[in-house]
Amino acid sequence: MKKRNLATAALVVVCGCLALPSLSPPRPVITKASVDRIKTGMSQDDVIAALGRCADVGAPCSQGSDCFWINNDKSRAVIRYDFDFHVISAEWQPAPGEASDEKRR
C-alpha cells in the first residue's frame, strides 16, 4: 500500500513538473516591425511597454548597456541605452541563416 501511494505521489509530482512550463505566459515574439517602432530617445519604460521585458537573466539592463530580446529561433532585438535609460539605438538581428537587415539608429 505504501509503495502504491509513493508511486502515485511521484507520478503527480512528475506530471506537475511537466505541466508547469505550459502554465507560464508565452514569451512575446519580437519582430523587425516591433523593433522599427523603437525610436531614439524613448525611455526604457516605453520600450518595455512595446516589447515586454528583455531577456537579461538575473538582472535588469544596466545604465549605458545593451539589452536583448531573443526569440526561440535566435532572432533578436538589441536596444542600446544611454546612462539615463533612453534609447541610443535599436537593432534587429535575424535568426542565423536568415538574410541580414541593416542596423537602425
LINZIGI-V444783 format. One record per pair of residues at least 12 apart in sequence whose C-alpha atoms are under 6 Angstrom apart, sorted by the first residue. I is the first residue (numbers start at 1). GAP is how many residues later the second one is. Records with the same first field share a line. If there is no record, write none. Layout:
I->GAP  GAP
This chain:
29->42
32->60
40->47  48  49
41->45  46
42->44  45
43->43
44->41  42
54->14  15
55->13  14
63->20
64->17  18  19
65->15  16
66->13  14
67->12
73->22
74->21
75->18  19  20
76->17
77->14  15
78->12  13
89->16
90->14
91->12  13
